[in-house]
């Protein structure tokens, strides 16, 4: 019973519509609480312990579920979402914004990548079975989400100027440069 309570993140799966999305949303709320009261290092260690305990719990509870990746198990969504949120200090260094913006952005991107399943998320989902497969697709979705926060916040109206990166993911593009400006840019501004 404790394993099921834990794996289903307090029986969230009993809500019939989008249990993974609800688990990710509650993970964001949980992270906001933890971030106010504990260090990121402590949250990372707790996340690692939860990952290990989840892996063991899934193995012990496998007979209870009827599919290879049961929708009832949502602890993997919680871990994937928290993994993205643990990268917030990196984002804040590049783009100083209130933490709620990072939570909202990471929530939507994580859900997109968890549902869409780009590579390597799709590889883990289709080829890795058992507890590791259940966990890894969401961990990979978290990694893909964490690495997809790019662009330049100074292009938004009224935000402070500073170090920024261009909007292109193409290495050969002239937009893929790092620049610094001491001016506040507006939408459509062109750097000298």
C-alpha positions, -999 to 999 in steps of 0.1 A, spaced: 0 0 0 28 25 8 45 17 -25 12 25 -44 7 56 -23 42 68 -32 42 57 -69 9 73 -76 20 105 -58 -7 104 -31 -32 85 -54 -33 114 -80 -40 87 -106 -75 83 -93 -83 117 -109 -93 103 -144 -81 132 -166 -44 139 -172 -29 124 -140 6 130 -153 -1 166 -159 -16 170 -125 14 153 -109 38 177 -128 17 207 -116 18 195 -80 55 188 -84 60 225 -93 40 236 -62 61 212 -41 93 225 -56 83 261 -48 77 251 -12 110 232 -10 130 260 -27 119 285 -1 129 262 28 159 242 16 190 245 -6 191 232 -41 217 207 -31 193 192 -5 165 191 -30 188 173 -54 197 147 -28 160 141 -19 152 138 -56 180 112 -60 167 92 -30 132 94 -44 145 81 -78 162 51 -61 131 44 -39 108 47 -70 129 23 -90 127 -3 -62 90 3 -55 81 -1 -92 99 -35 -92 80 -46 -61 47 -34 -74 49 -46 -110 24 -73 -105 -3 -48 -94 -3 -30 -127 -14 -45 -160 8 -26 -185 45 -20 -191 42 18 -184 11 22 -163 -5 56 -163 -12 52 -126 25 56 -118 31 93 -118 62 96 -96 82 96 -128 65 128 -139 72 143 -105 109 135 -107 112 146 -143 95 179 -135 117 185 -104 148 177 -125 140 206 -148 133 229 -118 167 221 -103 183 239 -132 167 272 -122 200 287 -108 215 283 -142 186 300 -159 186 328 -133 223 335 -140 215 340 -177 180 355 -174 171 370 -140 133 365 -138 110 356 -110 110 319 -102 73 315 -111 81 322 -148 106 293 -148 81 271 -131 54 279 -156 78 276 -186 93 243 -174 59 229 -166 46 235 -202 78 224 -219 81 193 -198 45 183 -205 51 190 -242 82 168 -244 67 141 -222 37 138 -245 54 144 -278 84 122 -269 113 135 -291 145 115 -292 159 103 -267 126 103 -248 110 81 -275 140 57 -274 137 52 -237 99 49 -239 100 23 -267 131 3 -260 138 2 -222 114 -20 -203 106 -24 -166 112 1 -138 141 17 -156 120 23 -187 91 38 -167 115 62 -151 139 71 -179 115 85 -204 105 112 -179 140 118 -168 150 123 -205 120 145 -210 133 166 -180 168 167 -195 154 178 -229 133 204 -212 162 217 -191 184 221 -221 158 238 -242 156 270 -223 174 292 -248 168 325 -264 173 360 -251 152 375 -224 164 410 -232 144 409 -264 113 412 -242 101 448 -237 114 466 -206 137 439 -193 172 449 -183 199 446 -209 229 423 -204 245 391 -216 223 372 -240 224 344 -265 208 345 -299 177 326 -309 192 301 -334 201 265 -326 221 264 -359 258 266 -352 265 284 -385 239 310 -382 250 346 -375 222 347 -349 241 321 -328 264 346 -311 269 358 -276 266 395 -271 265 421 -244 246 454 -245 242 481 -219 209 493 -233 174 482 -227 161 467 -258 126 468 -271 108 443 -294 124 446 -328 155 463 -316 186 458 -336 221 456 -320 247 480 -333 
